[in-house]
Amino acid sequence: MDIEFHYYMTYLIAARAGFSPGEATVIAQSAQEIDDNHIPVSVSAGTTAAYENAISQTMNILHPHHNQKIYPIFHFIPGVPDAPTAARKDGRKSDWVTTPDSPLANAMLDTAIRSGDLYRIGASAHAFADTWAHQNFLGKDDPYNEMPDSGWNDRLVGEIALLRIGHALAGHRPDIPGLIWSDRRLVHATIDNTVRFLDAARALFAKLYAHKNGASPEQAQVESLTADLQADIGPSSSSSTQRDQVRIERYKLRALTTEYGATAIPDYAIGRWADDAFVEQRAGVATQIVEFIGRHTGLAGDILEFGTRLPFTWKDAARYRDTPWYKFQEAVKAHLGECWKLLVRRFPELADQIGQPARL
């Protein structure tokens, strides 16, 4: 999924579940920030306000974090190998396959909900929803991810194994709302992303509603939400495109209705929370992170792999803990820590692989 679900639809789901427009914005922004939080930074190093972030996405496929925590916690949560949705023509199975609404995905979201932290709830909502969009892919290099109709030369795929991480060989197809496409690995090869996305919306709504209201939503409420989102996505087709502005305008109009808070959804701007928190200091000139990244294209992805972080300075060192960026980063760190324990219980061998203690 991309910004259409993680930001706009997540906002609508949270608002319909009873969160205020301000709360829904924090949840939605946090959900989308998971994809955009791929720049390792060091803020005010050498001072009492020194801080380093934890990335939640990797953009440089040459230095992926697929063997660490990011993919299996935030993008490809391991599911149920025997799930009907994972049935393949070749009969292949994997304990790491992502399947929708899996027990591990629910457990991870439940840890965030119990925390009551809106930033963490949003961050975990991202991964929970992605179990529908990313189903039948593994968040690691594996032949399981090879696509017979990917358009890539089979020999090239074999030689460049990194192409087999996640849904790289399927391109953006799993993430586009309303797209009908084919996954020829599967017994049921025809995929309608609208069906998948609406299933994800219903499940996320039920979780958020129960947290906010102390009870499950009535079926009529679920059906109403489903009908609204289906109308906003529009008819499914094989030509649906990514980040369609017509669809986005429909989400924004939906937010103005009473059921969804009657408040405009703030336009999402990449780097907004970071730019509100810190700047780069260069020859006496303060520049923002988006501009910095633009100047350093090619370096900005996975710099942590080389032991380097981009240097910045807090705008207000005395109040940096009050910034949404800091609160989001703390939520990411807390979620990684708690969910890593869940992951190691499922895969004990990970304790040795990453150098973690065997018993957590």
N, C-alpha and C positions, 0 to 999 in steps of 0.2 A: 504494500500500500504506500501511497505517497501523501502529499499534503492535503489532498481532497478528503481522505478519510481521517488521517491522523490529526489534522487541525480542524477543518470545517465540520465534518460529520461528528467528530468526537465532541466538539463544542455543542452541537445540537443534541447529542445523546446525553451529555452531562446536564445541560439546561433542562431537558425534558425530564430528567431523573430528579430534578428539584434543586440543583445547585444554582446559586445566584449567577448572574452574568459575569461578575468578577471572578467567582470561583471556577466557572466553566472555562473562562479564558485561561486561567492558570493551568488547569488540567489539559486543555487543548494545546497550549503553547508548549508545555512540558512534553506532551506526546510527540509533537513535531520536532522539538529540540533534540530528541534522541537521534534522529537522522542527521541533524546539522551540527551536532557536538562532536566533531572529528578533529579538532585542532588542539593539540597539547599546548597549554600555556603555563607560564610562571608569572605570577603577579607580585610586584613589589618584593622581589627576591632580596634577601639580606636584611630585611626589616622585621619588626615585630608583627607586621601584617602580611608576611609572606604566605603565599597560597599557591597550590598546584591543583589543577582539575583532573578529572578522570574522564577519558573519552568514552562515548557510547556508540560510536560508529567508526568504520574504517572506509576511507575513500580510495586508498592506494592499493590496488590488487597485488602489486609486487611485494607489499609488506603487510599482508592481511593479519588480523588478530584471530583467525578462525580456530587456532589451537588454544586460545585463551578464553576469556570470559565473555567477551562482547557478543559474539554471534549467538551462542546457545542461551544467553539470558535476555538479550534485547531484540533478536531478529529471527532466530530459528530454534525455538524451544523444542527439545526432543519430545516426541509424542508416543503414540501407540502403534507399534509396527504392524499389528493385526487389524488396524482400523479399516473398515470397508472402503473408505475414501483413498486408502493407500494401496489398494489392490493393483498390482502391475501385471502386464501380460507375461513378463518373464518370471514372475513369482518371487522376485528379489525383495528382501526385507532388510531393514536396518533399525537398530535401537535408537539411532539418532534422527530418524525421519520426523519432520514436523507434521503434526496432525492437528486439526482444529479442535479447540475446546478440550485439550488434553488435561489429564490430572495434574501434571507438572505445571502447565500454564496457569491453571486455576490456583494451584498452591502459591505460585509466585505472585499472582495478582492479589490473592488474599493477604499475603504478608504486607503488601503496600497499603491495602485498604485498612488493615488493622492499625497501621501506623497513624492513620488520619492525616498524613502529610499530602496535600493536594499535588505538590510537585512530584512526589513519588507515585501517587496514584496515576497521574498522567503518564509518567515514564513507563510504568508497568502496563498501562492500557495499550501503549504502542505495541509491545511484544505480544500481548494477549490477542489483539486484533490480527497481528501478522501471522498467527497460527492458521488463519483461514487463507490469507493471500499467499503465504509461503509454504503451504502444505505440499508434501511430497518432495521437498528439497531438504538437504542437510547443510548446516552451517559450517562445513569443513570440506576440504578437498576429498572428493570421492567419486568413483565412476557412477555411483547411484544418480548423480546429478546430470549425467550426460543426456542430451536431448537428440533423438533421431532426426528431428526436423529443424535443428537449430540453425542450419545454414553454414555452420563451421565445418571445415574439412576434418574428417575423423582422425587423420594422422596428426594434424596440428593440435587437436584437442588432447591427444595422447601425449604429445611432446610438451605442451604447455598446460600442465595439470591444473594450474591456478584458475584456468577457465572453468573448471568443474566445481568451483566453490559457490554454494547457494544456488540462486537461479540465474547466474550470469549467462548461461547458454540459452535461457528463455528470454533474455532481455527484460524489458519493462512489462511484458505481457501480464504477469501475475498481479501487477500493482495498479492496473488501469481500470477505473470504475466503468461498468457497462460493457466491457470487452468480452466478446465470444471468441475463444481460441481453442486450439487442440494441443493436448499433451498426450502424444502417442505412446508414451511409456505405460499409460494406465489402461485398465480394463474399460473404464468409462472415460473415454478420451476427450469428449467435448466439454469444455469448461465455460460456464457463464459467470463472469466475475460479479455480476449483480447478485446472483444467488449467494455466492460466498460472502460478499460484503454485507448483505442484509442479515445473514446468519450471525456474522460477527457483531453487527450493531445490536441485534436482539440480546445476545449473550452479555455484551458489555453493559447495555442498558439495565439488564436484570441485576447485575453486580452493583452498579452505581446506585440504582434505585433502592436496593435493599440496604445499602450502607447509609444512604441519606434518610430513608423513611422507616427503617426497622422492619420492613416486610417486603415480600415480593410484589412486583407490579401486577395489576390485573391484566388478564389477557387482552382486554379491549385497549388498554394503554399500549401494550406491545404491538398490537396490530395497527394502531394509529401511527405510531412511530415508524413502523415498517412501511406503511403506505406513503407517508410523507417523504421518507428517504428514497423510496423507489421512484416517486414522481420527480424528485430532484435529480436523481441520476439519469432518468429518462430511459427510453427503449434501449435494450441491449443490441449490440451489433458487432460485426467483425471489423468495423472501421473506427471504433471509439478511440479517442486520443487522450494522451496524458495531460493533466492539468487544464481541462477544458474550461474556458472562461465562462461559457454559457451555464455550465453546471455550477460553477462557483458562485455566480450571481444568484442562482436559485437557492443555494445554501444560505447566502447572505439575506435574501428576502425572507426565508423561512425563520431566521433568527428574530425577525421583527414582529413575529406573531406572538400572541399572548402565551401560548403553550410552551414557547421556547425562550421566554424571558423578555420579549418585546424590546430588545436592545441590539444595536448593531454589533456584529462581530468585528473586532479590530482587525485591520488588514495585517496579515502575517509578514514580518520583515526579518529576514535571516540576520542574526547577529544583534538583534535589538537589545536583548538582555545583557549581552557582553558589552556592547557599546555604552550602555547606561552605567556599567560598573567600572570599566577601566579603559585606558588608552595606551598606545605605544608612545614612548618618549624618544624622539629622534632629532638630534641637533636643535633642541628647544622647541620642536614642533610636535604637537600632540595629534596623532592620527588614530582612527578607529579600526577595529579588527577587520571589517569588511574591506576597507581600503588596503590594509596591510596584506591580506590574503591575495587581493588582486595584483599587488606588486610582486608577490612571491609565488605565483602559480607554479606548481610542480614541486614546491617544498612543503606546502601547507598540509598535505595529507600524510598522516602517520609519521610525523617527524619524530615522535617518541621512539620509533623503531631505531633511530640513529642516536638516541640519547640526548636529543635536543628539544627544547621547548621554546616557544615564541615568548619574548619578554614584554611584559606590560606593567603598568602602574595604576593602582587604584585611583579613581577620581576623588574618593573620600575615604581615606584609610581608616578613619575612626568609625565609619558606619558601613564598611563593606559587607558585614554579616547581615545587613538589612536588605541587600540587593537581591532581586529575583535570581540573578545568575548564580550567586553564591548558594542560595537556598536550593536551586535546581541541582547544582553540583554535589551538594551534601546529600541530596536525595538519591542521586545516581550512585554515589559511594555506598550509602546505606543499603540500597537495593542490590548492588553487586555483592556486597558482603553476605547478606542474608540468603540471597538466591544461590550463591556459590555453595553454601552448605547444603541446600536442597539438591543441587546438581551432583555434588560429590556423593550424597547418599544414593543417588540413582546410578552413578558411575564411579565406584570407589577408586578405580585406577587413575582418575584425574588427580587425586591427592599427590601421587608420586610424580605425575607428568608436570604439574605446575609448581611442585615444591611446597605444597600445602601440607599441614599435618594430617595424618590419616583419619583422625577423629575430630570432628568439628562440632 
